[in-house]
Amino acid sequence: EVSLLKHIISDIEDCKIKNLFLLALSKSCFDASYVALC
């Protein structure tokens, strides 16, 4: 039961990290395209 809980928590952490990474990635792409437009 504890290992299952740990697995779920690590999955949630992975999702948070992935979301942050995607957010940072999309932001840098947006910044780059914004600079290109200017």
C-alpha positions in Angstrom: 0.0 0.0 0.0 2.8 2.4 0.9 4.7 1.6 -2.3 1.6 2.1 -4.3 1.1 5.5 -2.7 4.8 6.4 -3.4 4.3 5.4 -7.0 1.2 7.6 -7.3 3.1 10.6 -5.7 6.0 10.1 -8.0 3.6 10.0 -11.0 2.1 13.3 -9.8 5.6 14.8 -9.4 6.5 13.7 -12.9 3.4 15.3 -14.3 4.1 18.6 -12.5 7.7 18.6 -13.8 6.5 17.7 -17.3 3.9 20.5 -17.2 6.5 23.0 -15.9 8.9 21.9 -18.7 6.3 22.2 -21.4 5.3 25.6 -20.0 8.9 26.8 -20.1 9.4 25.4 -23.5 6.2 27.0 -24.9 7.2 30.3 -23.2 10.6 30.3 -24.8 9.1 29.5 -28.2 6.6 32.3 -27.7 9.5 34.7 -26.8 11.5 33.7 -29.8 8.6 34.2 -32.2 7.8 37.5 -30.5 11.4 38.7 -31.1 11.2 37.4 -34.7 8.0 39.4 -35.2 9.7 42.6 -33.9 
